[in-house]
Amino acid sequence: MNSAQQWLADYDATLARAAADAKAAGAALGQVSGTASSPRGEVSVQVGPSGALVDIRLTPAARAMEAEKLAQLILATTQQAQRTVGTHVMEIMTGYLGDGPALDFVRDNMPVDTGEPGPQDDDDFFDNPRVIV
């Protein structure tokens, strides 16, 4: 086999490995989901691999909440589930991409953990007040 034929064979093998890795990564990512529940359990959510909301469950306690507080609780709980998915996606993609520009692109498009605690109701405020320095 001459060098051109060897190069072409190596290139074909590289493409076949890349296709197999892409298929395996797609299958692994398709299984990823994130779930989260609010601290008191009024809201439970599930998000898919893209972070899109796929299920939401509200308890009777949620129905008793003011609409604005419930909306904030749903958003905070969903964001928590999205961060969980983001962590799983990064673990999977790190195995396939390694460290580099492609992984940086994935990382840059994951939900950001703001470090901000979720909404706090009045009872929680007096039991565990936030300290502002």
TORPA-4810 file (N, C-alpha, C, O; in nm, 3 decimals):
<nodes>
NODE_1_0.086_-0.118_0.000_0.000_0.000_0.000_0.090_0.124_0.000_0.181_0.136_0.083_M
NODE_2_0.064_0.215_-0.094_0.147_0.335_-0.098_0.098_0.436_0.007_-0.004_0.416_0.072_N
NODE_3_0.175_0.544_0.022_0.146_0.641_0.128_0.010_0.709_0.108_-0.058_0.737_0.207_S
NODE_4_-0.029_0.737_-0.013_-0.160_0.800_-0.038_-0.273_0.706_0.002_-0.372_0.748_0.062_A
NODE_5_-0.258_0.579_-0.031_-0.362_0.481_0.007_-0.367_0.466_0.159_-0.475_0.454_0.217_Q
NODE_6_-0.249_0.466_0.223_-0.246_0.455_0.370_-0.311_0.577_0.435_-0.387_0.564_0.531_Q
NODE_7_-0.280_0.695_0.380_-0.340_0.818_0.434_-0.491_0.811_0.421_-0.562_0.845_0.516_W
NODE_8_-0.542_0.769_0.308_-0.686_0.758_0.285_-0.749_0.655_0.378_-0.858_0.677_0.430_L
NODE_9_-0.683_0.543_0.400_-0.734_0.441_0.492_-0.737_0.495_0.634_-0.834_0.473_0.707_A
NODE_10_-0.632_0.565_0.675_-0.629_0.625_0.809_-0.739_0.730_0.825_-0.804_0.738_0.929_D
NODE_11_-0.758_0.809_0.719_-0.862_0.913_0.722_-1.001_0.850_0.733_-1.085_0.897_0.808_Y
NODE_12_-1.024_0.743_0.657_-1.152_0.672_0.666_-1.174_0.616_0.807_-1.285_0.623_0.860_D
NODE_13_-1.069_0.562_0.867_-1.079_0.509_1.003_-1.110_0.620_1.102_-1.190_0.602_1.194_A
NODE_14_-1.047_0.735_1.084_-1.073_0.851_1.171_-1.218_0.896_1.158_-1.284_0.924_1.258_T
NODE_15_-1.268_0.902_1.036_-1.408_0.941_1.015_-1.504_0.838_1.076_-1.606_0.875_1.133_L
NODE_16_-1.472_0.711_1.064_-1.557_0.606_1.121_-1.560_0.617_1.273_-1.665_0.600_1.334_A
NODE_17_-1.445_0.645_1.336_-1.440_0.664_1.482_-1.521_0.787_1.523_-1.595_0.783_1.621_R
NODE_18_-1.507_0.894_1.448_-1.582_1.017_1.479_-1.732_0.993_1.468_-1.808_1.040_1.551_A
NODE_19_-1.774_0.921_1.365_-1.916_0.891_1.348_-1.967_0.803_1.462_-2.077_0.824_1.513_A
NODE_20_-1.887_0.704_1.502_-1.927_0.616_1.611_-1.935_0.694_1.743_-2.027_0.674_1.821_A
NODE_21_-1.836_0.782_1.766_-1.838_0.865_1.887_-1.959_0.958_1.888_-2.023_0.975_1.992_D
NODE_22_-1.991_1.017_1.774_-2.107_1.106_1.766_-2.236_1.031_1.795_-2.324_1.081_1.865_A
NODE_23_-2.246_0.911_1.741_-2.365_0.829_1.766_-2.375_0.792_1.914_-2.483_0.800_1.972_K
NODE_24_-2.264_0.752_1.974_-2.263_0.716_2.116_-2.294_0.837_2.203_-2.369_0.826_2.300_A
NODE_25_-2.236_0.953_2.169_-2.263_1.075_2.246_-2.410_1.113_2.236_-2.472_1.151_2.336_A
NODE_26_-2.467_1.102_2.116_-2.608_1.133_2.097_-2.697_1.041_2.179_-2.795_1.086_2.239_G
NODE_27_-2.663_0.912_2.182_-2.741_0.817_2.262_-2.729_0.849_2.410_-2.829_0.845_2.482_A
NODE_28_-2.608_0.880_2.457_-2.588_0.913_2.599_-2.662_1.041_2.636_-2.725_1.048_2.741_A
NODE_29_-2.654_1.142_2.549_-2.722_1.269_2.577_-2.874_1.253_2.575_-2.944_1.322_2.649_L
NODE_30_-2.923_1.163_2.491_-3.067_1.139_2.485_-3.124_1.082_2.613_-3.244_1.092_2.637_G
NODE_31_-3.039_1.022_2.695_-3.082_0.963_2.821_-3.075_1.061_2.938_-3.123_1.031_3.048_Q
NODE_32_-3.015_1.176_2.916_-2.994_1.273_3.024_-3.123_1.346_3.056_-3.197_1.389_2.967_V
NODE_33_-3.150_1.360_3.184_-3.258_1.446_3.229_-3.220_1.499_3.366_-3.132_1.445_3.433_S
NODE_34_-3.285_1.603_3.406_-3.260_1.661_3.537_-3.392_1.682_3.608_-3.491_1.723_3.548_G
NODE_35_-3.393_1.654_3.735_-3.512_1.677_3.816_-3.474_1.763_3.935_-3.359_1.764_3.981_T
NODE_36_-3.571_1.834_3.984_-3.551_1.915_4.103_-3.686_1.937_4.170_-3.791_1.936_4.105_A
NODE_37_-3.680_1.956_4.299_-3.801_1.988_4.376_-3.772_2.111_4.460_-3.659_2.133_4.503_S
NODE_38_-3.874_2.191_4.482_-3.858_2.308_4.567_-3.829_2.262_4.710_-3.858_2.147_4.745_S
NODE_39_-3.772_2.349_4.791_-3.734_2.309_4.927_-3.846_2.246_5.009_-3.822_2.154_5.087_P
NODE_40_-3.966_2.295_4.994_-4.080_2.240_5.070_-4.162_2.140_4.989_-4.261_2.086_5.038_R
NODE_41_-4.120_2.115_4.864_-4.185_2.014_4.782_-4.311_2.058_4.709_-4.383_1.973_4.656_G
NODE_42_-4.340_2.187_4.705_-4.460_2.234_4.636_-4.450_2.214_4.485_-4.551_2.190_4.418_E
NODE_43_-4.328_2.223_4.432_-4.304_2.215_4.288_-4.198_2.109_4.261_-4.094_2.106_4.328_V
NODE_44_-4.223_2.023_4.164_-4.123_1.929_4.114_-4.121_1.941_3.963_-4.226_1.946_3.899_S
NODE_45_-4.000_1.944_3.906_-3.988_1.959_3.761_-3.889_1.856_3.706_-3.804_1.804_3.778_V
NODE_46_-3.903_1.830_3.578_-3.807_1.749_3.505_-3.776_1.822_3.375_-3.866_1.872_3.307_Q
NODE_47_-3.647_1.827_3.342_-3.605_1.887_3.215_-3.531_1.782_3.134_-3.472_1.689_3.189_V
NODE_48_-3.535_1.799_3.002_-3.466_1.708_2.911_-3.323_1.750_2.888_-3.274_1.843_2.954_G
NODE_49_-3.254_1.683_2.796_-3.112_1.711_2.773_-3.082_1.854_2.730_-2.972_1.904_2.756_P
NODE_50_-3.176_1.919_2.664_-3.153_2.058_2.622_-3.185_2.158_2.733_-3.160_2.277_2.719_S
NODE_51_-3.240_2.108_2.843_-3.281_2.195_2.952_-3.426_2.238_2.942_-3.475_2.311_3.028_G
NODE_52_-3.496_2.192_2.839_-3.637_2.228_2.820_-3.722_2.153_2.923_-3.698_2.036_2.951_A
NODE_53_-3.819_2.221_2.975_-3.911_2.162_3.074_-3.995_2.054_3.007_-4.061_2.079_2.906_L
NODE_54_-3.994_1.933_3.065_-4.073_1.824_3.009_-4.183_1.778_3.104_-4.278_1.712_3.061_V
NODE_55_-4.172_1.812_3.233_-4.276_1.773_3.328_-4.273_1.870_3.445_-4.167_1.918_3.486_D
NODE_56_-4.390_1.899_3.497_-4.402_1.983_3.616_-4.516_1.929_3.700_-4.622_1.893_3.649_I
NODE_57_-4.492_1.922_3.829_-4.595_1.873_3.921_-4.608_1.973_4.035_-4.510_2.016_4.096_R
NODE_58_-4.733_2.007_4.063_-4.763_2.101_4.170_-4.846_2.029_4.276_-4.941_1.957_4.243_L
NODE_59_-4.811_2.048_4.401_-4.887_1.989_4.510_-5.000_2.084_4.548_-5.001_2.199_4.504_T
NODE_60_-5.094_2.039_4.629_-5.198_2.130_4.676_-5.142_2.255_4.746_-5.202_2.362_4.739_P
NODE_61_-5.027_2.241_4.812_-4.965_2.357_4.877_-4.927_2.464_4.775_-4.932_2.583_4.805_A
NODE_62_-4.889_2.423_4.655_-4.853_2.519_4.550_-4.975_2.599_4.507_-4.964_2.717_4.475_A
NODE_63_-5.089_2.534_4.505_-5.211_2.604_4.463_-5.252_2.713_4.562_-5.326_2.805_4.527_R
NODE_64_-5.203_2.702_4.684_-5.236_2.801_4.786_-5.141_2.921_4.782_-5.164_3.020_4.852_A
NODE_65_-5.036_2.913_4.703_-4.938_3.021_4.697_-4.987_3.135_4.609_-5.069_3.117_4.520_M
NODE_66_-4.934_3.255_4.637_-4.961_3.369_4.551_-4.898_3.341_4.415_-4.792_3.278_4.407_E
NODE_67_-4.963_3.388_4.310_-4.918_3.358_4.174_-4.773_3.399_4.150_-4.697_3.323_4.091_A
NODE_68_-4.733_3.517_4.195_-4.597_3.565_4.172_-4.494_3.478_4.244_-4.390_3.445_4.187_E
NODE_69_-4.523_3.441_4.368_-4.430_3.355_4.442_-4.423_3.216_4.379_-4.315_3.157_4.374_K
NODE_70_-4.535_3.165_4.332_-4.536_3.034_4.267_-4.454_3.040_4.137_-4.377_2.948_4.108_L
NODE_71_-4.471_3.146_4.061_-4.395_3.161_3.937_-4.245_3.165_3.966_-4.168_3.100_3.896_A
NODE_72_-4.203_3.240_4.067_-4.061_3.246_4.104_-4.010_3.110_4.149_-3.898_3.071_4.117_Q
NODE_73_-4.093_3.037_4.223_-4.054_2.905_4.271_-4.039_2.806_4.154_-3.947_2.725_4.152_L
NODE_74_-4.130_2.814_4.059_-4.121_2.727_3.940_-3.994_2.759_3.863_-3.922_2.668_3.822_I
NODE_75_-3.966_2.888_3.842_-3.844_2.927_3.769_-3.718_2.881_3.842_-3.627_2.826_3.779_L
NODE_76_-3.711_2.903_3.972_-3.591_2.864_4.048_-3.573_2.713_4.047_-3.460_2.664_4.036_A
NODE_77_-3.681_2.639_4.059_-3.673_2.493_4.059_-3.631_2.442_3.921_-3.551_2.349_3.911_T
NODE_78_-3.685_2.502_3.816_-3.647_2.464_3.680_-3.500_2.494_3.654_-3.430_2.414_3.593_T
NODE_79_-3.453_2.608_3.700_-3.312_2.643_3.681_-3.221_2.544_3.754_-3.113_2.511_3.705_Q
NODE_80_-3.264_2.498_3.870_-3.186_2.399_3.944_-3.176_2.270_3.863_-3.068_2.211_3.854_Q
NODE_81_-3.287_2.225_3.805_-3.286_2.104_3.722_-3.200_2.125_3.597_-3.131_2.032_3.554_A
NODE_82_-3.204_2.244_3.540_-3.123_2.273_3.421_-2.973_2.268_3.454_-2.894_2.222_3.373_Q
NODE_83_-2.936_2.315_3.572_-2.795_2.307_3.612_-2.752_2.162_3.629_-2.639_2.126_3.595_R
NODE_84_-2.842_2.078_3.680_-2.813_1.936_3.693_-2.788_1.874_3.557_-2.692_1.800_3.538_T
NODE_85_-2.875_1.906_3.460_-2.858_1.855_3.323_-2.727_1.906_3.266_-2.653_1.831_3.203_V
NODE_86_-2.699_2.032_3.286_-2.575_2.091_3.234_-2.452_2.017_3.286_-2.357_1.994_3.210_G
NODE_87_-2.453_1.980_3.412_-2.342_1.905_3.470_-2.326_1.770_3.402_-2.215_1.729_3.368_T
NODE_88_-2.439_1.699_3.382_-2.434_1.569_3.316_-2.387_1.582_3.171_-2.306_1.502_3.123_H
NODE_89_-2.437_1.682_3.101_-2.396_1.704_2.962_-2.246_1.730_2.955_-2.178_1.675_2.868_V
NODE_90_-2.194_1.812_3.045_-2.051_1.841_3.045_-1.969_1.715_3.072_-1.864_1.696_3.011_M
NODE_91_-2.016_1.630_3.163_-1.943_1.506_3.191_-1.938_1.417_3.067_-1.833_1.362_3.033_E
NODE_92_-2.051_1.405_3.000_-2.056_1.321_2.880_-1.968_1.379_2.770_-1.889_1.307_2.710_I
NODE_93_-1.982_1.507_2.745_-1.908_1.569_2.634_-1.759_1.576_2.661_-1.679_1.571_2.567_M
NODE_94_-1.719_1.588_2.786_-1.576_1.589_2.818_-1.512_1.458_2.776_-1.400_1.455_2.726_T
NODE_95_-1.585_1.348_2.797_-1.533_1.218_2.757_-1.515_1.205_2.607_-1.426_1.133_2.562_G
NODE_96_-1.598_1.272_2.529_-1.589_1.261_2.384_-1.503_1.369_2.321_-1.433_1.344_2.223_Y
NODE_97_-1.507_1.489_2.376_-1.438_1.601_2.313_-1.300_1.629_2.371_-1.213_1.682_2.303_L
NODE_98_-1.282_1.594_2.499_-1.159_1.634_2.566_-1.161_1.784_2.588_-1.255_1.853_2.548_G
NODE_99_-1.058_1.833_2.651_-1.051_1.977_2.678_-1.010_2.049_2.550_-0.917_2.006_2.482_D
NODE_100_-1.079_2.156_2.518_-1.044_2.233_2.398_-1.159_2.321_2.355_-1.256_2.337_2.429_G
NODE_101_-1.150_2.380_2.236_-1.250_2.475_2.187_-1.391_2.416_2.176_-1.489_2.484_2.203_P
NODE_102_-1.402_2.290_2.135_-1.535_2.230_2.121_-1.602_2.218_2.257_-1.721_2.247_2.270_A
NODE_103_-1.526_2.176_2.359_-1.583_2.165_2.494_-1.614_2.305_2.549_-1.713_2.323_2.618_L
NODE_104_-1.529_2.403_2.518_-1.555_2.541_2.560_-1.688_2.589_2.504_-1.764_2.658_2.573_D
NODE_105_-1.716_2.554_2.378_-1.843_2.594_2.316_-1.961_2.531_2.392_-2.060_2.599_2.419_F
NODE_106_-1.950_2.403_2.425_-2.057_2.336_2.501_-2.074_2.404_2.636_-2.185_2.434_2.678_V
NODE_107_-1.963_2.427_2.704_-1.965_2.489_2.838_-2.029_2.629_2.833_-2.106_2.665_2.921_R
NODE_108_-1.996_2.704_2.730_-2.049_2.841_2.717_-2.200_2.843_2.693_-2.264_2.946_2.714_D
NODE_109_-2.256_2.732_2.651_-2.399_2.726_2.623_-2.478_2.649_2.728_-2.594_2.616_2.705_N
NODE_110_-2.417_2.622_2.841_-2.485_2.554_2.951_-2.546_2.660_3.045_-2.496_2.772_3.053_M
NODE_111_-2.653_2.622_3.116_-2.710_2.717_3.213_-2.606_2.754_3.318_-2.528_2.670_3.364_P
NODE_112_-2.605_2.879_3.355_-2.507_2.931_3.450_-2.564_2.923_3.591_-2.680_2.958_3.614_V
NODE_113_-2.482_2.877_3.685_-2.521_2.878_3.825_-2.490_3.017_3.879_-2.374_3.054_3.895_D
NODE_114_-2.593_3.092_3.907_-2.574_3.229_3.953_-2.531_3.236_4.098_-2.485_3.341_4.145_T
NODE_115_-2.546_3.125_4.170_-2.513_3.126_4.312_-2.620_3.193_4.395_-2.609_3.199_4.518_G
NODE_116_-2.722_3.242_4.329_-2.832_3.308_4.399_-2.926_3.203_4.457_-2.965_3.110_4.386_E
NODE_117_-2.963_3.216_4.583_-3.061_3.122_4.637_-3.197_3.147_4.574_-3.224_3.257_4.524_P
NODE_118_-3.281_3.048_4.577_-3.416_3.061_4.523_-3.501_3.154_4.607_-3.452_3.209_4.705_G
NODE_119_-3.627_3.171_4.570_-3.715_3.259_4.646_-3.730_3.208_4.789_-3.721_3.088_4.816_P
NODE_120_-3.753_3.301_4.879_-3.764_3.268_5.020_-3.898_3.320_5.070_-3.929_3.439_5.055_Q
NODE_121_-3.979_3.232_5.130_-4.107_3.279_5.181_-4.088_3.341_5.318_-3.980_3.332_5.376_D
NODE_122_-4.193_3.404_5.371_-4.183_3.478_5.496_-4.136_3.391_5.612_-4.054_3.435_5.692_D
NODE_123_-4.189_3.268_5.623_-4.148_3.180_5.733_-3.999_3.149_5.724_-3.929_3.152_5.825_D
NODE_124_-3.951_3.120_5.604_-3.809_3.092_5.585_-3.724_3.213_5.618_-3.615_3.200_5.674_D
NODE_125_-3.774_3.332_5.586_-3.696_3.453_5.609_-3.664_3.469_5.756_-3.550_3.501_5.791_F
NODE_126_-3.763_3.447_5.843_-3.740_3.467_5.984_-3.664_3.350_6.047_-3.593_3.369_6.146_F
NODE_127_-3.676_3.231_5.991_-3.600_3.115_6.041_-3.456_3.117_5.992_-3.365_3.079_6.065_D
NODE_128_-3.435_3.162_5.868_-3.302_3.164_5.806_-3.284_3.294_5.729_-3.284_3.291_5.605_N
NODE_129_-3.268_3.407_5.796_-3.257_3.533_5.722_-3.130_3.538_5.638_-3.026_3.486_5.677_P
NODE_130_-3.142_3.601_5.520_-3.025_3.621_5.434_-2.943_3.734_5.493_-2.996_3.834_5.540_R
NODE_131_-2.814_3.715_5.488_-2.725_3.818_5.539_-2.662_3.890_5.421_-2.604_3.826_5.332_V
NODE_132_-2.672_4.020_5.420_-2.613_4.100_5.314_-2.497_4.176_5.375_-2.512_4.249_5.473_I
NODE_133_-2.380_4.157_5.315_-2.261_4.222_5.368_-2.222_4.334_5.277_-2.123_4.403_5.303_V
</nodes>
